[in-house]
Amino acid sequence: MFRQVFSVLSLLFGSLVPVMASAEDAKGYIVGTVTIQNKDWIAEYRPKTAELLEKHGGKILVRGAPVETLEGKAPEANAILVVEFPSVESALAWYNDPEYAPLRDLRQTGSTVDWVLVEALNK
């Protein structure tokens, strides 16, 4: 799917769009906007999720708050999260890991998150 979207972008923007990395070396990034309603879940969620991220090669690049909107509509979030993975497949493996399911449920008791998954471009 990512390659199909890229093909459409290439048609629209031509040489302005960088060349995609090969499937073997294209990193995957999960980007999330987070709205925290209560913090009761965080003490349990963070360390266990960190272990699962490590298991799948994930690394948190940004855990930022507050969020400042520079252009467009401000997200209804009080934090942004960016996680880098060795590949899109490893990012999906983390998100779909059966060990993560109860942690996702826990997180949802006190927050809402909008996640997107993107594939990196070559430099």
C-alpha positions in Angstrom: 0.0 0.0 0.0 2.8 2.4 0.9 4.4 1.9 -2.5 1.1 2.5 -4.3 0.7 5.8 -2.5 4.3 6.7 -3.3 3.6 5.9 -7.0 0.7 8.3 -7.0 2.8 11.0 -5.3 5.5 10.5 -7.9 3.1 11.0 -10.7 1.8 14.2 -9.1 5.1 15.7 -8.0 7.6 14.1 -10.2 11.3 14.6 -9.2 10.3 16.6 -6.1 9.6 13.3 -4.3 12.7 11.5 -3.1 13.4 7.9 -4.1 11.8 5.3 -1.8 14.2 3.1 0.2 14.2 -0.5 -0.6 11.9 -2.7 1.4 14.9 -4.1 3.4 16.1 -0.7 4.6 13.1 1.5 4.7 12.4 2.5 8.3 8.9 2.8 9.6 7.6 5.6 11.8 4.6 5.6 14.0 3.4 9.1 14.8 0.7 9.7 17.3 -1.2 12.7 18.7 -2.1 11.9 22.3 -4.8 13.4 24.5 -4.4 12.4 28.1 -7.5 12.6 30.3 -5.9 11.0 33.4 -2.5 9.7 34.2 -3.5 6.6 36.2 -2.4 4.2 33.5 1.1 5.7 32.7 3.1 4.1 35.5 2.2 0.6 34.3 2.1 1.4 30.6 5.4 3.1 30.0 7.9 0.4 31.2 6.0 -2.5 29.7 5.6 -0.7 26.4 9.3 0.2 26.4 10.2 -3.5 26.6 7.9 -4.3 23.7 9.3 -1.4 21.6 12.8 -2.8 22.2 11.7 -6.3 21.3 10.6 -4.9 17.9 13.5 -2.5 17.4 11.4 0.5 18.2 13.0 3.7 19.5 11.0 6.8 20.8 12.3 9.9 19.0 9.8 12.4 20.2 7.6 12.4 23.3 6.7 16.1 23.2 4.4 18.3 25.1 3.2 20.9 24.9 2.4 21.0 21.2 2.7 24.2 19.3 0.8 24.5 16.0 2.7 26.4 13.3 0.2 26.2 10.5 -3.2 24.7 10.0 -5.7 23.4 12.5 -4.2 22.6 15.9 -4.5 18.9 16.9 -6.8 18.3 19.9 -3.9 16.7 21.7 -1.6 17.6 24.5 1.4 15.5 23.3 3.0 14.1 20.2 4.8 10.8 20.0 7.1 9.6 17.2 8.5 6.1 17.3 11.1 4.8 14.8 11.3 1.1 13.7 13.7 -0.7 11.5 10.8 -1.3 9.0 7.1 -0.8 8.5 6.7 -4.6 9.1 8.4 -4.3 12.5 6.2 -1.3 13.4 3.1 -3.4 12.6 4.5 -6.4 14.5 4.8 -4.2 17.6 1.3 -2.7 17.3 -0.2 -6.1 16.6 1.8 -8.0 19.2 -0.5 -9.9 21.5 1.5 -8.7 24.5 0.7 -5.1 23.5 -3.1 -5.6 23.4 -3.7 -5.4 27.1 -1.4 -2.3 27.3 -3.3 -0.7 24.5 -6.6 -1.3 26.5 -4.9 0.1 29.6 -3.8 3.3 27.7 -7.3 3.7 26.3 -8.7 4.0 29.9 -7.1 7.4 30.3 -6.2 8.7 26.8 -7.1 8.9 23.2 -4.5 8.5 20.5 -4.5 8.9 16.7 -1.7 6.8 15.2 -0.4 6.9 11.7 2.3 4.7 10.2 4.6 6.1 7.5 7.5 4.6 5.6 10.8 6.6 5.4 12.3 7.9 2.2 16.0 7.5 1.2 18.2 10.5 1.9 
